[in-house]
């Protein structure tokens, strides 16, 4: 495809985007009408929205449009999974500059579509308008399959804290990229394209998870939301947390304790949940801490003590992505 | 409330926004967790997304934050109604500059909340991030109440075309505003805050509507979507279309045929539908045309002939809102 978004025009672009989509049995009516219709078999629908901005959440010189699409979809689909639901559909609200090559939104859509397929969902609708800054807003829908939603507020003292998926990989990849490097590839790839363990959300609900969330802002920050909502303290046990050798190597190279990436790095969208202490967890879950009674300590502690280093981020803070460097 | 969005911070702003929301019985889980849970009584959910950008779809000197919220919500809720569904919930994805007064997003949320209440829905979730341009993306959800969705593709030759709601009021109001005037108020208000007839969508479904849409881009443009999807031609009868006297007065004052506003003005979100010819329509519906077999003529004609004047708009064209004028 040649030309810019402006040359293709709104309707041309929408035609191009929708022509690339796939469908699923849950899609009763896809794009092209005033609204889509999606199956909600258990008479409830789970819904979540997130926004990604160029310069703030992604950079075009670090991530392809395809990867941004995968990442934007993953972020939302992981929120659905973290309620214990199976993702069914997403809607895309896209702002693109007129001078952007038309291939960019098209490849973005390919990425969103493919990530949806990994999660079992489909793109059912959206809106595209012209604007200065590329803005990707995705709303994901899901089905609870007759489970109750697993909220953040159900953790009980005595529960174990368990996690599945990747921790700190995206943050390590960002550290690599922001120093002008392109390798180790595995971490750079993890930053560009997270792999949330979607299946683990509904599985955790079946296993009796008492609370659950996905790790989008960092393990300590996101467990802080569970601790606050559940009025408990959560203590993490570093002896139970694996730091991959390669991550330690990167940490040494760039002068960062890799445990900081594991405990405070976001965007990998691991699934973390609390379970009654007698739970039998499948092999890919790892128990990394316990729920205790609230105390004068912070809501999340590490080996019984406050974690003193930086953690999480405030989207209104000054922690934008670093400025571009020359290759 | 004092200070800017940046001073309030992401979590402070989200707390402020969510504290103002109301709920309905359909909301099973509101904002604050990874995702919301909304009732979908008939095992399907209707979903639609739209984006509004500052400078492109609204101007802060012409519309209050509250009005932008009303309008953004109305636009999405009307899409749900136009499928024949009852709106249940909306999610908000908001981009705001750090230097924006914090009152702005708060009043925006008040507007969204109040428009949702008019339609019987509630705000159930969202995301807020910092960015250069105010961007309001709303996803609306709805319930079909066991009706089949009324699509654009079901119009049959012989059907009547009927409309309910306002036509051309927003366009006339925009014409007034863009010439530096603030009155007549009714039209300026209509531009700032449309009043879609939400109830008419599900009512039309019950009355056996064969196709339906809301008028967001202009009557001819939106009926064009129905004509194209249904493979028919639609002929409008100007003798059946009322042009309010005050609108004619404005037209004379600014040198525009007011019929152009009625036929091509968008954003009032009237509901237009086709019905079998023997339908008995309630008083607030007005028959304005008929569905005929496709021909060499355009898909929508006016009194049997092409409408030669400008119509609709392409979001990638150069038809931004006019530049600000001094008061």
Contacts between the chains, C-beta under 8 A, distances in Angstrom:
chain1	res1	chain2	res2	distance
A	5	B	316	6.6
A	6	B	316	5.2
A	8	B	316	7.8
A	9	B	314	5.7
A	9	B	316	5.2
A	9	B	317	7.8
A	10	B	314	5.2
A	10	B	315	4.4
A	10	B	316	4.7
A	11	B	314	7.1
A	13	B	316	7.5
A	28	B	44	5.9
A	28	B	149	7.6
A	29	B	149	5.8
A	29	B	151	7.0
A	32	B	152	7.8
A	32	B	229	7.5
A	33	B	83	6.9
A	33	B	149	7.5
A	33	B	151	5.2
A	33	B	152	5.5
A	33	B	153	7.9
A	33	B	213	8.0
A	33	B	229	7.7
A	34	B	48	6.3
A	34	B	79	4.4
A	34	B	80	7.7
A	34	B	82	4.2
A	34	B	83	5.5
A	34	B	152	7.5
A	34	B	212	7.8
A	34	B	213	5.6
A	34	B	214	6.3
A	35	B	46	4.8
A	35	B	47	5.9
A	35	B	48	3.6
A	35	B	79	4.9
A	35	B	80	5.6
A	35	B	82	7.4
A	35	B	83	4.8
A	35	B	85	7.3
A	35	B	140	7.6
A	35	B	142	7.2
A	35	B	149	7.8
A	36	B	46	7.1
A	36	B	47	5.2
A	36	B	48	7.0
A	37	B	44	5.4
A	37	B	45	7.3
A	37	B	46	5.5
A	37	B	47	7.8
A	37	B	83	7.2
A	37	B	144	7.2
A	37	B	149	5.1
A	38	B	44	6.7
A	38	B	45	5.3
A	38	B	47	6.2
A	39	B	43	6.5
A	39	B	44	5.9
A	40	B	40	3.5
A	40	B	43	5.6
A	40	B	44	5.8
A	40	B	45	4.6
A	41	B	43	5.8
A	42	B	43	7.9
A	43	B	39	6.6
A	43	B	40	5.6
A	43	B	41	5.8
A	43	B	42	7.9
A	43	B	43	5.9
A	44	B	28	5.8
A	44	B	37	5.4
A	44	B	38	6.7
A	44	B	39	5.9
A	44	B	40	5.8
A	45	B	37	7.4
A	45	B	38	5.3
A	45	B	40	4.6
A	45	B	45	4.4
A	45	B	141	6.6
A	46	B	35	4.8
A	46	B	36	7.1
A	46	B	37	5.5
A	47	B	35	6.0
A	47	B	36	5.2
A	47	B	37	7.8
A	47	B	38	6.2
A	47	B	89	7.1
A	47	B	91	5.8
A	47	B	124	6.7
A	47	B	125	6.4
A	47	B	139	7.4
A	47	B	141	6.5
A	48	B	34	6.3
A	48	B	35	3.7
A	48	B	36	6.9
A	48	B	91	7.3
A	48	B	125	6.1
A	49	B	91	4.2
A	49	B	92	7.1
A	49	B	93	4.7
A	49	B	125	6.1
A	49	B	126	5.6
A	49	B	127	5.2
A	49	B	137	7.5
A	49	B	139	6.1
A	50	B	93	7.0
A	50	B	127	4.9
A	51	B	93	4.5
A	51	B	94	7.5
A	51	B	95	6.1
A	51	B	127	5.0
A	51	B	129	5.0
A	51	B	135	7.8
A	51	B	137	7.1
A	53	B	95	6.5
A	53	B	129	6.1
A	53	B	131	4.8
A	56	B	129	6.7
A	56	B	130	7.1
A	56	B	131	6.5
A	57	B	129	7.7
A	79	B	34	4.3
A	79	B	35	4.9
A	80	B	34	7.8
A	80	B	35	5.7
A	82	B	34	4.2
A	82	B	35	7.4
A	83	B	33	6.9
A	83	B	34	5.5
A	83	B	35	4.8
A	83	B	37	7.2
A	85	B	35	7.3
A	89	B	47	7.0
A	91	B	47	5.8
A	91	B	48	7.4
A	91	B	49	4.2
A	91	B	139	5.7
A	92	B	49	7.1
A	93	B	49	4.7
A	93	B	50	7.0
A	93	B	51	4.6
A	93	B	93	6.6
A	93	B	137	3.9
A	93	B	139	7.5
A	94	B	51	7.5
A	95	B	51	6.1
A	95	B	53	6.5
A	95	B	135	6.2
A	98	B	316	5.7
A	124	B	47	6.7
A	125	B	47	6.4
A	125	B	48	6.1
A	125	B	49	6.1
A	126	B	49	5.6
A	127	B	49	5.2
A	127	B	50	4.9
A	127	B	51	5.0
A	127	B	137	7.7
A	128	B	315	7.3
A	129	B	51	5.0
A	129	B	53	6.1
A	129	B	56	6.7
A	129	B	57	7.7
A	129	B	315	4.9
A	130	B	56	7.1
A	130	B	315	5.7
A	130	B	316	5.0
A	131	B	53	4.8
A	131	B	56	6.5
A	131	B	133	6.1
A	131	B	135	7.0
A	132	B	132	6.5
A	132	B	133	5.7
A	133	B	131	6.1
A	133	B	132	5.6
A	133	B	133	6.0
A	135	B	51	7.8
A	135	B	95	6.2
A	135	B	131	7.0
A	135	B	135	5.5
A	135	B	137	7.9
A	137	B	49	7.5
A	137	B	51	7.1
A	137	B	93	3.9
A	137	B	127	7.6
A	137	B	135	7.9
A	137	B	137	4.1
A	139	B	47	7.4
A	139	B	49	6.1
A	139	B	91	5.7
A	139	B	93	7.5
A	139	B	139	4.0
A	140	B	35	7.7
A	141	B	45	6.6
A	141	B	47	6.5
A	142	B	35	7.2
A	144	B	37	7.2
A	149	B	28	7.6
A	149	B	29	5.8
A	149	B	33	7.5
A	149	B	35	7.8
A	149	B	37	5.2
A	151	B	29	7.0
A	151	B	33	5.2
A	152	B	32	7.8
A	152	B	33	5.4
A	152	B	34	7.5
A	153	B	33	7.9
A	212	B	34	7.8
A	213	B	33	8.0
A	213	B	34	5.6
A	214	B	34	6.3
A	229	B	32	7.5
A	229	B	33	7.7
A	314	B	9	5.7
A	314	B	10	5.1
A	314	B	11	7.1
A	315	B	10	4.4
A	315	B	128	7.4
A	315	B	129	4.9
A	315	B	130	5.7
A	316	B	5	6.6
A	316	B	6	5.2
A	316	B	8	7.8
A	316	B	9	5.2
A	316	B	10	4.7
A	316	B	13	7.6
A	316	B	98	5.7
A	316	B	130	4.9
A	317	B	9	7.8
